[in-house]
Amino acid sequence: MNFEILAPVLPESVSDATLVLWHKQPGEKVAEGENLADLETDKIILEVPAPRAGVLKDILKFGGDTVLGGEIIALLESDETAAAQSSPAEDAVAAAPSLSPGVRRLVAETEVDAGAINGSGKHGRILKSDVIEYLQTQAEQQPAVPAARPAPVAVDLPAPSAAAVSAIASLRPEQRVPMTRLRAKIAERLLQAQQNAAMLTTFNEVNLKAVIELRNQYKARFEEKHAIKLGFMSFFVKAAIEALKRYPAINASIDGNDIIYHGYYDIGIAVSTQRGLIVPILRDADQLDFAGIEKGIADFSQKAKKGSISVEDLSGGTFTITNGGIFGSMLSTPILNPPQSAILGMHAIKDRPVVENGEIVIRPIMYLALSYDHRLVDGKDAVQFLGLIKECLEAPAHLLLNI
């Protein structure tokens, strides 16, 4: 008996998805609940679990195809039916290593015995890199045969053949691939921010000596009590919230000819993933303590690695913080995350000479950048907002004593 495999119900506001990858091919056995394929939306990756155990019979939608929620994308044959119809040849195919279409093609072209390759992928899946490594190993094991050196002979060289030209061209390869849904969405939103906002950036520098000393003094006790490490981001979130309370326009957004002042503080934390930059939201961040903020950020990082970030995690937000310093960035002008009116950019911490009380001393300095929509935020407020963040971080008692 055949069962229909349906695309999962898509999140609200998502009209369709792109089928990215099949993890199983027709004729392969699957277990109930096993992920068969990945669908990509503008924001997240959705998995397609097997409704029951059996054999994947037919694939109706392929990589790159657009699918709708609830649409039939494949057919699954139940275990009972497959067992009754299986032949020795089919059993051999089912027992062969699970190969993606690209790997199958590479194996066929190189005439490699896939059974001799140890797969490094999930559940022993053979990856393209495994095949290449196997080929390299086989080549290294072949004994080198010295070639006889011919006597120099004057010859007329013929014009290079089309095959030779193609071989030479392959030394400078190019690959054209479509944008992922997430990358296309990022491009669309960044372009929208540039076109629809009067964006301006102001800069400042902050001496993090007090924050580093406080963190070093209490990080062991903090981790022991809360089971989470004390990072720098919680200090910046707390400082940003204090500044947002003082300058509400920076926590507001524009809707047509109206200004919406948000009476809550949903802080977006930019997270880099293999698929691109995403911004999960710490909701009601003003009500979280340092441990709550750090746990929220750690949870987002784990979800991002697993690809399990939900649409709800990414929706909304009144202000965003992005940290290019983890990649070594010294200074940048972050782009707004519409419809928010401002974004704070953190950068690398570097020891720099500064003047204190008439003397040159070395201090851990970070450059800060605040990009803002000048239609809503005045330059004076933006500069003072960034100055207040600097003040809170250089004297963390402001954050702890709420003064």
C-alpha positions in Angstrom: 0.0 0.0 0.0 1.3 3.4 -0.9 1.1 6.4 1.4 1.4 10.1 0.4 4.2 12.1 1.9 3.0 15.7 2.3 4.9 18.9 2.8 4.5 20.2 6.4 2.1 23.0 7.2 3.9 26.2 6.6 4.1 28.9 9.3 1.8 31.8 9.1 2.9 34.5 6.6 4.9 32.0 4.7 3.2 31.2 1.4 5.5 28.5 0.0 8.9 26.8 0.4 11.8 25.5 -1.6 12.7 21.8 -1.5 16.4 21.8 -0.8 17.5 18.3 -0.4 16.3 14.7 -0.3 18.0 12.5 2.3 16.6 9.4 0.8 16.3 8.1 -2.7 13.6 5.9 -4.3 14.1 2.3 -3.3 15.7 3.1 0.0 14.2 2.0 3.3 13.1 4.6 5.8 12.1 4.4 9.5 9.0 6.1 10.9 9.8 9.7 11.8 13.1 9.7 9.9 13.7 13.0 8.1 13.3 12.5 4.4 13.8 15.9 3.0 14.6 19.6 3.9 12.3 22.5 2.9 13.6 26.0 3.1 11.4 29.1 3.8 12.5 32.7 4.0 13.4 32.2 7.6 13.8 28.5 8.7 14.5 25.0 7.5 11.6 22.5 7.8 12.0 18.8 8.0 9.7 16.2 6.3 9.4 13.2 8.5 8.4 9.8 7.2 4.8 9.1 8.3 5.6 5.4 8.8 8.3 2.8 8.1 8.7 1.6 4.6 10.4 2.2 1.3 10.5 5.5 -0.5 8.8 4.7 -3.8 8.5 7.8 -5.9 9.7 11.4 -5.6 7.3 13.9 -7.1 9.1 17.1 -6.1 12.9 17.6 -6.6 15.6 19.9 -5.3 14.9 23.5 -6.2 11.1 22.9 -6.7 8.6 25.2 -5.0 6.1 23.4 -2.8 3.0 24.5 -0.9 2.0 23.4 2.6 0.2 20.0 2.5 1.3 19.3 -1.1 2.2 15.7 -2.1 5.9 15.5 -2.6 6.6 11.8 -2.7 5.0 8.3 -2.2 6.0 5.8 0.4 5.4 2.1 0.2 4.7 0.4 3.5 7.0 -2.3 5.0 4.5 -5.0 4.4 4.0 -4.2 0.7 7.7 -3.8 0.1 8.6 -7.1 1.8 6.1 -8.9 -0.4 7.4 -7.4 -3.6 11.1 -7.2 -2.9 13.6 -9.2 -5.0 17.2 -10.2 -4.3 18.5 -7.4 -6.6 16.3 -4.8 -4.8 17.6 -6.1 -1.4 21.1 -5.5 -2.6 20.3 -1.9 -3.6 18.6 -1.3 -0.3 21.7 -2.5 1.5 24.0 -0.3 -0.5 25.3 3.0 1.1 22.8 5.8 0.9 24.0 8.2 -1.8 22.8 11.7 -2.8 22.3 12.3 -6.5 25.6 14.3 -6.7 27.6 11.5 -5.0 25.9 8.9 -7.2 27.0 10.8 -10.3 30.6 11.1 -9.0 30.8 7.4 -8.1 29.5 6.5 -11.6 32.0 8.9 -13.3 35.0 7.6 -11.4 33.8 3.9 -11.4 34.5 3.6 -7.7 33.1 0.8 -5.5 30.9 2.7 -3.1 30.9 -0.2 -0.7 34.6 0.3 -0.1 34.2 3.9 1.1 33.6 4.8 4.7 30.9 7.5 5.0 31.5 10.4 7.4 28.0 11.8 7.1 25.1 11.3 9.4 24.2 7.6 9.9 27.3 6.7 7.8 26.1 8.5 4.7 28.8 8.8 2.1 29.6 12.4 1.2 31.2 13.9 -1.9 34.3 14.6 0.2 34.5 10.9 1.2 34.7 9.9 -2.4 37.3 12.5 -3.3 39.4 11.5 -0.2 39.1 7.8 -1.2 40.3 8.6 -4.8 43.3 10.6 -3.4 44.2 7.7 -1.1 44.0 5.2 -4.0 46.2 7.4 -6.2 48.8 7.8 -3.4 49.0 4.0 -3.0 49.8 3.5 -6.7 53.5 2.9 -7.3 55.2 5.7 -9.3 56.5 4.5 -12.7 59.4 6.6 -14.0 58.7 7.6 -17.6 61.4 7.3 -20.2 62.8 10.6 -21.3 62.5 10.9 -25.0 65.1 12.6 -27.2 64.2 16.1 -28.2 62.4 16.1 -31.6 61.3 19.2 -33.5 57.6 18.8 -34.3 54.8 21.0 -35.5 52.3 21.3 -32.7 48.7 21.1 -33.8 46.1 23.5 -32.6 44.6 22.6 -29.2 41.5 20.5 -29.5 38.2 21.5 -28.0 38.7 18.9 -25.2 42.1 20.4 -24.4 40.7 23.9 -24.2 37.9 22.6 -21.9 40.5 21.0 -19.7 42.5 24.2 -19.4 39.3 26.1 -18.6 38.6 23.7 -15.8 41.6 25.0 -14.0 39.6 28.2 -13.4 36.2 26.8 -12.4 33.1 28.7 -11.9 29.8 27.6 -10.3 26.5 29.2 -10.7 24.0 28.4 -8.0 20.6 30.0 -7.0 20.4 32.0 -3.9 18.9 30.2 -0.9 15.6 31.5 0.3 17.2 33.0 3.4 20.0 34.7 1.5 17.4 36.2 -1.0 15.3 37.4 2.0 18.4 39.0 3.6 19.3 40.7 0.4 15.7 42.0 0.0 15.6 43.4 3.6 19.0 45.0 3.4 18.1 46.7 0.2 14.8 47.8 1.7 16.6 49.3 4.6 18.9 51.3 2.4 16.1 52.5 0.1 13.4 53.3 2.7 15.3 54.8 5.6 17.5 57.9 6.0 20.2 55.9 7.6 23.1 57.5 9.5 25.8 56.0 11.8 27.4 57.5 14.8 30.5 56.1 16.6 32.0 56.0 20.1 34.5 54.0 22.0 34.1 52.2 25.3 36.7 51.2 27.9 35.7 47.7 29.0 38.2 47.4 31.9 35.5 47.6 34.6 33.3 45.0 32.8 36.2 42.6 32.2 37.3 42.9 35.9 33.8 42.3 37.1 33.3 39.4 34.8 36.6 37.8 35.8 35.9 38.2 39.4 32.4 36.6 39.4 32.3 34.4 36.3 33.2 31.1 38.1 30.5 31.7 40.8 28.0 32.8 38.1 28.5 29.7 36.1 28.3 27.5 39.2 25.0 29.0 40.3 23.3 29.5 36.9 24.9 26.7 34.9 25.7 29.2 32.1 28.8 31.2 31.3 28.8 35.0 31.9 29.5 36.6 28.5 29.8 40.2 27.4 26.5 40.3 25.5 24.4 40.4 28.7 26.2 43.6 29.7 25.5 45.2 26.4 21.8 44.1 26.4 21.4 45.6 29.9 23.2 48.8 28.9 21.1 49.1 25.7 17.8 48.7 27.6 18.8 51.5 30.0 19.5 53.7 27.1 16.3 52.8 25.3 14.3 53.7 28.3 15.9 57.2 28.3 15.5 57.6 24.5 12.2 56.0 23.5 12.4 57.1 19.9 15.2 54.6 19.3 12.9 51.8 20.5 10.1 53.0 18.2 9.3 52.4 14.5 7.6 54.2 11.6 4.4 52.9 10.1 3.3 55.1 7.2 2.8 58.6 8.7 2.6 57.2 12.3 5.3 56.6 14.9 4.8 53.5 17.1 6.4 53.8 20.5 6.9 50.4 21.9 6.4 50.0 25.7 8.4 46.8 25.8 12.0 45.8 24.9 12.3 42.9 22.5 16.0 42.8 21.7 17.2 41.1 18.5 20.6 39.4 18.8 22.2 38.8 15.4 23.5 35.2 15.0 25.6 34.0 12.1 24.7 30.6 10.7 26.0 28.5 7.7 22.8 29.7 5.9 23.3 33.4 6.7 22.6 35.9 9.4 19.4 35.5 11.4 18.1 37.7 14.3 16.3 35.8 17.0 14.4 37.9 19.6 14.9 38.1 23.3 11.4 39.0 24.4 10.8 41.4 27.3 14.5 41.5 27.8 14.1 44.3 30.4 12.5 41.6 32.7 15.5 39.2 32.4 18.5 39.2 34.7 22.0 38.5 33.4 21.6 34.7 33.7 18.3 34.9 31.8 19.8 36.9 29.0 22.8 34.5 28.7 20.6 31.4 28.7 18.4 33.0 26.0 21.4 33.7 23.8 22.8 30.2 24.3 19.5 28.6 23.4 19.4 30.6 20.2 22.9 29.5 19.3 22.0 25.8 19.9 18.9 26.2 17.8 20.8 27.9 15.0 23.4 25.1 14.9 20.6 22.5 14.7 18.6 24.5 12.2 15.6 24.5 14.5 15.0 28.2 14.9 11.3 28.8 14.5 9.5 31.7 12.8 8.3 32.9 16.2 11.9 33.1 17.4 12.6 35.5 14.5 9.4 37.6 14.5 9.2 41.2 15.9 11.9 43.0 17.7 12.2 46.6 18.7 16.0 47.0 18.7 19.0 44.9 17.4 22.5 44.2 18.6 25.1 42.7 16.3 28.6 41.6 17.2 31.1 41.7 14.4 33.9 41.5 16.9 33.7 37.7 17.2 35.0 37.6 13.6 37.7 40.3 14.3 35.8 43.3 12.9 37.3 46.6 14.1 34.7 49.0 12.8 31.6 48.8 10.7 28.3 50.5 9.9 25.6 48.0 10.7 22.4 48.2 8.5 19.0 48.6 10.0 16.7 45.7 10.6 13.3 47.1 9.3 11.0 48.3 10.7 13.3 49.0 13.7 14.8 52.5 13.9 18.3 51.6 15.2 20.9 48.9 15.5 24.0 48.7 17.8 27.2 47.3 16.4 29.8 45.8 18.7 33.4 45.2 17.5 36.6 43.5 18.6 38.2 44.4 22.0 41.7 45.6 21.6 44.3 47.0 24.0 44.9 50.6 23.1 46.7 53.6 24.5 44.4 56.1 26.1 44.8 59.2 28.3 43.6 59.0 31.9 44.3 61.8 34.3 47.0 63.2 32.0 48.8 59.8 31.7 48.9 57.4 28.8 47.7 53.9 29.9 46.7 50.7 28.1 43.0 49.8 28.2 40.8 47.2 26.5 38.8 49.4 24.1 35.9 48.5 21.8 34.5 50.8 19.1 30.7 51.0 19.1 28.5 52.0 16.1 24.9 53.0 16.2 23.1 53.1 12.9 19.7 54.9 13.0 16.8 56.1 10.9 17.3 59.9 10.8 13.6 60.4 9.9 12.7 59.4 13.5 15.9 59.7 15.5 17.6 63.1 15.9 21.4 63.1 15.7 21.6 64.6 19.2 19.6 61.7 20.7 21.6 59.1 18.8 24.9 60.5 20.1 23.6 60.8 23.7 22.1 57.3 23.5 25.5 55.8 22.5 27.2 57.9 25.2 24.8 56.5 27.9 25.7 52.9 26.8 29.4 53.9 27.1 28.7 55.3 30.6 26.8 52.2 31.8 29.6 49.8 30.5 32.5 51.9 31.9 30.7 52.0 35.3 28.7 48.7 35.6 27.2 49.8 38.9 24.7 51.7 36.8 23.4 48.4 35.6 23.5 46.6 38.9 22.0 49.4 41.0 19.6 50.7 38.4 20.8 54.3 38.7 
